[in-house]
């Protein structure tokens, strides 16, 4: 559960880092997506009790549930941990942090090299620590940003390799018109607003004028004039009709806000730091504020966040939904296939803490500083659980509350160490 006392954040960071090094890193340096809270190790078939229904999506049939879970987000977790280690090194010049950072870089290179089985530049999800044909642009975003940061500290040979990796990673998407399959989607057009930051990065790392022209083309289309991941605003504008579930409760349902806020903030922060004079910069700042205002609605008072939150039609105030089943015809569709709203809490508020740390230099918003500090002070090592509140899940889903979260853990460390560098977190806090 979340910590009841503040404690010392520097000491807590070191405890979490020791835990990561002991339990979260596989033999190739990849950072697991989950650990089993019962064993302290990666998930196995025994992590899923009889009668429970683990996530198993189209395109993952050749992998066990444990193989799928352990490696689903390892581009994100390994990239986020690399960021944390680099900020720690920049604050403390700790040789151990740089050694661990270099191991993360080698792990990302290992992931990149496995992708050559399809083509160079494809970043596969490593289910079971082996090649799959699944990927996602969020994994690529985390990896490319981490590589860009590591470039500042890399050897000449590593710099050359990073330049090649970054150019090929974004080139994969450009060549396909930003289309690639995603589980049950066979030819999905990925959100175009995700790509300007990656194109600018590719150009910065010597990928050529093609990337700069494509960057300018997408900006002119207005693909990120507002946040890519908005959940509430389209509903308020009438672009998305209310579902029977929402009409029943007279409230809009939004969920998984940690991913929405963190990805938009990462992309826009990169643009503002690397192209601050661009004519679109004012929109980028407004977009960060807009996505932040949506995301903070999901914050729980104890520093965790609600997986789903209801926003009242009239008052626009958020409230926690009650656990409830609903028929398929009532909607909304949950991407993992379960028709269930839990109103459970999650440690994924650490995504919001890291987003606040990145956004605060652009907006100088005291609320962002306060929320980042609340999250880090509230969640200790044992609180880094994917979901709390097992009483809010039916028996076949209770396994979701028995995992430690690699995403939450890596983002806690990233938020802390970048927060130290940005002055959001004090050294003696």
Secondary structure, DSSP 4 states (H G I P E B T S, - for coil): ---SS---HHHHHHHHHHHIIIIIB-TTS-B-SEEETTTSS---GGGS-TT------TT-TTS-HHHHHHHTTHHHHHHHHHHHHHHHHHHH--HHHHHHHHHHHHHHHHHHHHGGGT-TT-----GGGS--S---HHHHHHHHHHHHHHGGG--HHHHHHHHHHHHHHHHHHHHTTTEEEETTEEEEE--GGGTHHHHHHHHHTT--HHHHHHHHHHHHHTTTSS-TT-SSHHHHTTSSPPPHHHHHHTEEEEE-HHHHHHHHHHHHHHHHHH-TTSTTHHHHHHHHHHHHHHHGGGB-TTS-EESEEEEETTT--EEPPPPEE--GGG-PPPTTS--EE---EETTHHHHHHHHHHHHHHH--HHHHHHHHHHHHH--GGG-BS---GGGS-GGGGGGGSEEEHHHHHHHHHHHHHHHHHTSS-TT-
